[in-house]
C-alpha cells in the first residue's frame, strides 16, 4: 500500500489498545502493522470481511480501518454488518480506498457508518494522527467504564456496611426507648418523666435518621424526570390535606402543623402525587385514629414531611407498606414496600428519602425527607 514516509513514531500510551485493519492484500496488512504497531497499540489484521467479523467477536478494538474494494464482501457491506451487531456497532470506522475521489464514494461511506474516508496514497502523518485521536477516546471510555464499575462496587459495599452498622445501632436504641417507656409508666416524679420523654423522642429521631442513611446509601433514582421549581411543601400539604377533607376522608380528625422554612426547589407535580399517596395509605390503615402531619423546615439543608398515627400496622399491611425486614443473600432490603414504592421513587428522584416504621407503643409513621436544593 503506498504510504508517504515519516520517521515520527506514535507516543506509547498507558495501556495496550487494539485497532482492526481489514484488507485483502497481505502486503498492505504488513505495511499497516509496521506503520501503526507499537508497545501501546496492537494492530489486529483480517484478510476478508468474514475474517474481520470473527476478529470482532474476540477483540475489543478502538478503531476499524476498512479497505473498500475487497472481493466477496466489500468495506461497505462489512460496515453495515458491524453496525448491526451490538458488540461492534459503536466501533469507529475509517474507510481506505485507492478508487477515484468521487463524492458519491464518500457519501456511501458515511451512510455506511464511517467517521472518515481516506484515499490512497495515504499520508502517514495524517493516518497516525487520526488513529491517535480514536485510540485516546477509547482509552478514556475504558477508564470511565472502569471507574464506574469501581464506584458501583464501592457504593454497594458502603450500603452493606451502613446496613450492618445501622442494625448494630437499632438494638441499643430500642433498649433506650423501652427504658424510657418504663420510666413513663412507673414513675410519678415529674423530672424523671420529662427526662424519659426527651429520651424517647431522641431515640425515635435517631432511628429515623439511621433509616434515612440506609436509604441514601443506595443509588439515586434516575427513572423520573424532575422539573424543579420554587415550592412551599407546607402549602402543598395543606392543599392536599384540604382536598382529603373535601373527599370526606377522616383526615380532619388529626392535626397539621408546619415549622420553620418549608420551601425548596422541588417538582410540585411529583410531590403532589407522593403526598396524596401517603395520606391515602395513612387513611386506609389508621383505623379511625387521628392522623397527624408535620412539615418540619427547621433544618438548613432539608425539609421533612412526617405523617403518623397511633395505630400499629397489622402483619399483612406492614409487609405491603414497609417491605421485608431482613436482607436476602447480599442484597439490602428495600426502604419501603410495594404500597409506598411510588412516593419513595419520587423522594429519591429529588435526592431525598422515604422511610416508614410501625411499633406497638409508637404507632406508624411515614417520613419523607427532601433536600432543599434538589
C-alpha positions, 0 to 999 in steps of 0.5 A: 500500500503506498504510504508517504514516509515519516520517521515520527513514531506514535507516543506509547500510551498507558495501556495496550489498545487494539485497532482492526485493519481489514484488507485483502492484500497481505502486503498492505496488512504488513505495511499497516502493522509496521506503520501503526504497531507499537508497545501501546497499540496492537494492530489486529489484521483480517484478510476478508470481511468474514475474517474481520467479523470473527476478529470482532467477536474476540477483540475489543478494538478502538478503531476499524480501518476498512479497505473498500474494494475487497472481493466477496464482501466489500468495506461497505457491506462489512460496515453495515454488518458491524453496525448491526451487531451490538458488540461492534456497532459503536466501533469507529470506522475509517474507510481506505480506498485507492478508487477515484475521489468521487463524492458519491464514494464518500457519501456511501461511506458515511451512510455506511457508518464511517467517521472518515474516508481516506484515499490512497496514497495515504499520508502517514502523518495524517493516518497516525494522527487520526488513529491517535485521536480514536485510540485516546477516546477509547482509552478514556471510555475504558477508564470511565467504564472502569471507574464506574464499575469501581464506584458501583462496587464501592457504593454497594459495599458502603450500603452493606456496611451502613446496613450492618452498622445501622442494625448494630445501632437499632438494638441499643436504641430500642433498649433506650426507648423501652427504658424510657417507656418504663420510666413513663409508666412507673414513675410519678416524679415529674423530672424523671418523666420529662427526662424519659420523654426527651429520651424517647423522642431522641431515640425515635429521631435517631432511628429515623435518621439511621433509616434515612442513611440506609436509604441514601446509601443506595443509588439515586433514582434516575427513572423520573424526570424532575422539573424543579421549581420554587415550592412551599411543601407546607402549602402543598400539604395543606392543599392536599390535606384540604382536598382529603377533607373535601373527599370526606376522608377522616383526615380532619380528625388529626392535626397539621402543623408546619415549622420553620422554612418549608420551601425548596426547589422541588417538582410540585407535580411529583410531590403532589402525587407522593403526598396524596399517596401517603395520606391515602395509605395513612387513611386506609390503615389508621383505623379511625385514629387521628392522623397527624402531619408535620412539615418540619423546615427547621433544618438548613439543608432539608425539609421533612414531611412526617405523617403518623398515627397511633395505630400499629400496622397489622402483619399483612399491611406492614409487609405491603407498606414497609417491605421485608425486614431482613436482607436476602443473600447480599442484597439490602432490603428495600426502604419501603414496600410495594404500597409506598414504592411510588412516593419513595421513587419520587423522594429519591428522584429529588435526592431525598428519602422515604422511610416508614416504621410501625411499633406497638407503643409508637404507632406508624409513621411515614417520613419523607425527607427532601433536600432543599436544593434538589 
